[in-house]
Amino acid sequence: MSKLSPVEVNMTLCSGLAIYKGADWTVPITVSERVNLKDTPVDLTGLVGKCAIKHSPNDDAPIAMPTVRITDAVNGQFEIYLPASETIKFITDGDSWKDVSEYQYEVVFENTNTNETYRTLQGFVEVSPSVIDDND
């Protein structure tokens, strides 16, 4: 298996990857390795992924633990998923949907056979406020 190295992907409102508070959040990802200018999918067979989102890496507990679902292991495809019932819990203080709050996230995969852990994705995710709160 190829060694998974961390890649920084910032999930922003402009890229369409931000969390919209109160809505389901799904981000499809394909992991590949570039050798001699050719991309080859990294086989994720036998790996288990997990994701954590915190306001700051130094926080004791995550704000959310999105599900990491491997959708096509052989072709290096997985998705990060967080339901609306969890995205509504993010604290945002913007006056407009454009006034995003920024959180840190990380995705790791563990090889269940060797107990090796690989940090695969890291960066920040923007959270856009909602005009509908959880009491509406």
N, C-alpha and C positions, 0 to 999 in steps of 0.2 A: 504494500500500500504506500502511496505517496504520503509524504509528511505534509500535514495541513499547517500552514503558516497564517498568522492573523492578517486580515485585510481590514482596513478602515473604510467603512461605508457610512456616511452621514445621511440619515433619513430625514429629509427636509420637506417642507411644504412645496417648495419649487420642484422637487424631483417627483412629487406624488407619493412619497413613501412615509410621510408624517402620520402620526396617530391623530385621528379626528375624534376628539372626546365624545363618548356616547355612541360610537359606531364600531362595528367589527374591524379589526386590523389584520390584514394578511399580506405578507411580503414573500413572494416567490424568489428563491435564490438558486443559482447553479454554481457549483464549485468546480473549477477546472485548473489544470496546471499547464503553464506555457513552456514548451521546450522547442527550441529552434523555430520560433514564431508560429508554432502550431498549438492550439488549445486542445487539451485532452481532458474529458471529465474525470474527476476524482471519484473512485468507487467508495461509496459510503456504507457498503454492506458491513454489518457487524458493529456499526457505530450507533450510539444513542446521544441525542443532542439535548442541550438545555440552554435557556436564555434567562437573563436577569436584567431588569431595568431599575436603576437607582437615580436619585437626584444627583448624588455625588458618589464616586467610587468608595469614599470613606464611610458612607452610611452603613449602619449595622445590618439592616434588613432591606431586601428589595421592595420596591413599590409594586412591582408586578413580575410574574414569572411566566412569560408567554410560552405556549407549547411550541416545540420544534418537531415538525412532522416530516420524516423523510418520505418524499413522494415518488422518487425513482432513484434508488440507491446506486445502481450501476452507472447511471448518467449524471451522478452528483447533484441531484435535485432535491431540495427540501423547502419548506416554508415555515415562517414564523407566524404564529396566530395568537391573537388575544381577542376575546369576545367583548361586545359592547358593555356587558355587565362589569367588566374589569376596566375598560378604557374610561368609563364615566368617573372612576375613582381618582384619576389624575388631578392634581391641583394646578389650575391655571389661573392667571390673574390679568389676562389681557382684556382690553375693551372691545376687541374685534377678533374675528376668526384669524386675521393675519398676525395678531400679537401672540406669537407662540411662546411656550415655555420649553426649555431644553432639559433633557434627561440623558443619562449615560446608559448604554446597553452593551451587552457582551453575549456572544454565542460560543459555546464550547461543545466539542464532541468527545465522547469517551469510547475507546475500543473495549468492548466487553470481554474480549479474549485476553488482552494484554494489560488491561487497566491503565493504558496510556491515555492522557487527556490532551486535546489540542484546542487552543483558542483559535477560532476560525474567523469570527467577525467581531468588530468592536467599533465604537464611535458614539455619536449622539443621535438622538431621535427627537424631533420637534413634536410637541403636542399642541394642537389647535383647540382653543376653547369652543364651547357650544352654548347656544342661547337657550337650549333645553336642558335643564338640570335633572338630576335623578329623582326629584320630587314632583316633576310635572306629569 
